[in-house]
């Protein structure tokens, strides 16, 4: 997770650009292309945390915690968001976003497992 660019790219996003503490993300979801600007934030209890700055959300925060577990580590991810209806329009609702986000986070965690195994 410390190498943020490949970690974020592991979600399957179409484009990921990391510049210091700012991330620009682009991803196609159905017929829509979503562009987000995210900012890395420092919160002691999280291994990684970022917040939405620009895009389709009114607010969006994603946090990752890492806890020791049976000789390995357990990663817990939490995403909370509110959609900006004016920007998202009628084609994206919370259900679509949740389903897409679940897919992205699973891909990230699968990638972590392959990196750990290597």
URMO-V203670 format. One record per residue. N is the residue number from 1. D_FIRST is the distance of its C-alpha to the first C-alpha in Angstrom with 2 decimals. Layout:
N/D_FIRST ; N/D_FIRST
This chain:
1/0.00 ; 2/3.77 ; 3/5.36 ; 4/5.71 ; 5/8.83 ; 6/8.40 ; 7/5.73 ; 8/8.51 ; 9/11.15 ; 10/10.50 ; 11/12.15 ; 12/15.28 ; 13/15.86 ; 14/18.73 ; 15/17.54 ; 16/14.47 ; 17/15.25 ; 18/13.19 ; 19/15.64 ; 20/14.66 ; 21/13.80 ; 22/15.23 ; 23/14.02 ; 24/16.83 ; 25/16.45 ; 26/19.37 ; 27/20.00 ; 28/23.28 ; 29/24.10 ; 30/27.60 ; 31/29.92 ; 32/27.78 ; 33/25.27 ; 34/22.89 ; 35/21.63 ; 36/19.40 ; 37/18.45 ; 38/15.59 ; 39/14.92 ; 40/12.02 ; 41/13.74 ; 42/13.72 ; 43/14.72 ; 44/15.06 ; 45/14.70 ; 46/11.24 ; 47/7.81 ; 48/7.17 ; 49/10.36 ; 50/12.20 ; 51/15.87 ; 52/18.24 ; 53/20.59 ; 54/22.56 ; 55/23.24 ; 56/24.75 ; 57/23.60 ; 58/25.52 ; 59/22.49 ; 60/19.03 ; 61/16.26 ; 62/13.06 ; 63/11.47 ; 64/9.08 ; 65/10.62 ; 66/10.24 ; 67/13.76 ; 68/15.47 ; 69/17.46 ; 70/20.16 ; 71/18.74 ; 72/15.21 ; 73/12.71 ; 74/12.99 ; 75/10.43 ; 76/12.45 ; 77/11.96 ; 78/14.79 ; 79/16.04 ; 80/19.37 ; 81/21.39 ; 82/24.92 ; 83/26.14 ; 84/28.37 ; 85/31.22 ; 86/32.91 ; 87/29.96 ; 88/28.92 ; 89/32.54 ; 90/33.92 ; 91/31.84 ; 92/28.57 ; 93/28.73 ; 94/26.46 ; 95/26.91 ; 96/25.78 ; 97/22.70 ; 98/21.80 ; 99/22.39 ; 100/20.33 ; 101/17.38 ; 102/17.62 ; 103/17.65 ; 104/14.57 ; 105/12.48 ; 106/14.11 ; 107/13.21 ; 108/9.45 ; 109/10.01 ; 110/12.45 ; 111/10.25 ; 112/7.94 ; 113/11.46 ; 114/12.73 ; 115/10.22 ; 116/11.02 ; 117/14.63 ; 118/14.94
